[in-house]
């Protein structure tokens, strides 16, 4: 595991763009086996827990709309392709050879990215958010810290989000 992940939760962290993360106590890069003996948890780690869990919850909430979008646009795509095919067979049966059915079918194929794009965005977003959450939970488990969090998302008429969290700790012993 990247040792700077420990420092991102610690109040002693010093960060500078040229040298990166350093410990405020030793003024050196993190170098410890397993867990830091001098780590200091206060508000920084609570903010990080809230940030990562809010991101996870917001991505999780887009699942239904992503699947609905996929079903809607894939149905339209299939309908346009089938319609182009049926128009082509009808025209061919009447003795007319035309490129219009091919153009219609091509348009149906071009609709497929509208169906799969948001679904892929959801899948990748969920994978990233889940990995961040799992890394955080694993790191806190090293320090014997367990928490539960409730993320409440309220939307107003204009779609603005007001996010509140209720963070409680079951175990908060890290020494």
Secondary structure as UniProt FT lines:
FT   HELIX           4..7
FT   TURN            8..9
FT   TURN            11..12
FT   STRAND          13..16
FT   TURN            17..19
FT   STRAND          20..23
FT   TURN            24..26
FT   TURN            37..38
FT   HELIX           43..60
FT   TURN            61..62
FT   HELIX           63..93
FT   TURN            94..95
FT   HELIX           100..110
FT   HELIX           112..142
FT   TURN            143..144
FT   STRAND          145..155
FT   TURN            157..158
FT   STRAND          161..172
//
